[in-house]
Amino acid sequence: MKKSLADNISKFRNDKNLSQNELANLAKIPQSTVSDIESGKRKNPGINTIIAIAKVLNIKISDLLE
C-alpha cells in the first residue's frame, strides 16, 4: 500500500523522536499545520512547507512524497 505524505511525515518525525510542536518550531511553521497534515485535514501543503519539514527531518523531499 502506498504511504501518504501524512504517514511519511509522521513516521520520519517519530523516528527522530520529535513532537509535532518541536517539528513545527524547527521548521518555523504553525503546530496546527503539522497536525492538519498528519491527520489528513490538509492534503496539499505548500512546497515551502514540505521543504521546511524535509530540512528539519534531514531527508529528501522525495522521501516524503513517495
C-alpha contacts under 8 A as a table, 3 or more apart, distances in Angstrom:
res1	aa1	res2	aa2	distance
2	K	66	E	7.70
3	K	7	D	5.91
3	K	8	N	6.61
3	K	66	E	7.07
4	S	7	D	5.10
4	S	8	N	6.23
4	S	65	L	7.35
4	S	66	E	7.63
5	L	8	N	5.11
5	L	9	I	6.11
5	L	37	I	7.82
5	L	38	E	7.81
5	L	64	L	5.75
5	L	65	L	5.67
5	L	66	E	7.69
6	A	9	I	5.35
6	A	10	S	6.17
6	A	37	I	5.59
6	A	38	E	4.23
6	A	39	S	6.81
6	A	40	G	6.30
7	D	10	S	5.21
7	D	11	K	6.04
7	D	38	E	6.68
8	N	11	K	5.06
8	N	12	F	6.10
8	N	63	D	7.72
8	N	64	L	5.46
8	N	65	L	7.69
9	I	12	F	5.36
9	I	13	R	5.87
9	I	38	E	6.89
9	I	53	I	7.99
9	I	64	L	6.39
10	S	13	R	5.12
10	S	14	N	6.04
10	S	38	E	6.23
11	K	14	N	5.23
11	K	15	D	6.08
12	F	15	D	4.91
12	F	16	K	6.38
12	F	57	L	6.77
13	R	16	K	5.29
13	R	17	N	6.35
13	R	18	L	5.45
13	R	19	S	7.22
13	R	20	Q	7.68
13	R	23	L	7.28
13	R	57	L	6.75
14	N	17	N	4.77
14	N	18	L	5.85
14	N	19	S	7.41
15	D	18	L	7.77
16	K	57	L	7.27
18	L	21	N	7.88
18	L	22	E	5.76
18	L	23	L	6.10
19	S	22	E	5.09
19	S	23	L	6.24
20	Q	23	L	5.19
20	Q	24	A	6.07
20	Q	31	Q	6.23
20	Q	34	V	6.15
20	Q	35	S	6.77
21	N	24	A	5.05
21	N	25	N	6.12
21	N	31	Q	5.19
21	N	34	V	7.99
22	E	25	N	5.16
22	E	26	L	6.17
23	L	26	L	5.24
23	L	27	A	6.00
23	L	31	Q	7.84
23	L	34	V	7.80
23	L	53	I	7.31
23	L	56	V	7.09
24	A	27	A	5.10
24	A	28	K	5.75
24	A	29	I	4.99
24	A	30	P	5.70
24	A	31	Q	4.98
24	A	33	T	7.83
24	A	34	V	6.43
24	A	53	I	7.98
25	N	28	K	4.94
25	N	29	I	6.40
25	N	30	P	7.37
25	N	31	Q	7.41
26	L	29	I	7.92
26	L	56	V	6.40
27	A	49	T	7.90
27	A	52	A	5.11
27	A	53	I	5.68
27	A	55	K	7.73
27	A	56	V	6.05
28	K	52	A	7.70
29	I	33	T	6.84
29	I	34	V	7.82
29	I	49	T	7.34
30	P	33	T	5.30
30	P	34	V	7.02
31	Q	34	V	5.25
31	Q	35	S	6.28
32	S	35	S	4.92
32	S	36	D	5.91
33	T	36	D	5.06
33	T	37	I	6.11
33	T	42	R	7.74
34	V	37	I	5.22
34	V	38	E	6.14
35	S	38	E	5.25
35	S	39	S	6.00
36	D	39	S	5.20
36	D	40	G	6.05
36	D	41	K	4.88
36	D	42	R	5.21
37	I	40	G	5.21
37	I	41	K	6.04
37	I	42	R	4.76
37	I	43	K	6.44
37	I	45	P	7.22
38	E	41	K	7.71
38	E	42	R	7.98
39	S	42	R	7.68
40	G	43	K	5.84
42	R	45	P	6.35
45	P	49	T	6.28
45	P	50	I	6.87
46	G	49	T	5.29
46	G	50	I	6.52
47	I	50	I	5.03
47	I	51	I	6.07
48	N	51	I	5.04
48	N	52	A	6.10
49	T	52	A	5.14
49	T	53	I	6.21
50	I	53	I	5.18
50	I	54	A	6.09
50	I	61	I	6.99
51	I	54	A	5.15
51	I	55	K	6.15
51	I	61	I	6.47
52	A	55	K	5.20
52	A	56	V	6.36
53	I	56	V	5.25
53	I	57	L	6.18
54	A	57	L	5.09
54	A	58	N	5.87
54	A	59	I	5.24
54	A	60	K	6.06
54	A	61	I	5.68
54	A	64	L	7.32
55	K	58	N	4.92
55	K	59	I	6.43
55	K	60	K	7.72
56	V	59	I	7.93
59	I	63	D	6.49
59	I	64	L	7.93
60	K	63	D	5.25
60	K	64	L	7.15
61	I	64	L	5.34
61	I	65	L	6.49
62	S	65	L	4.98
62	S	66	E	5.99
63	D	66	E	5.70
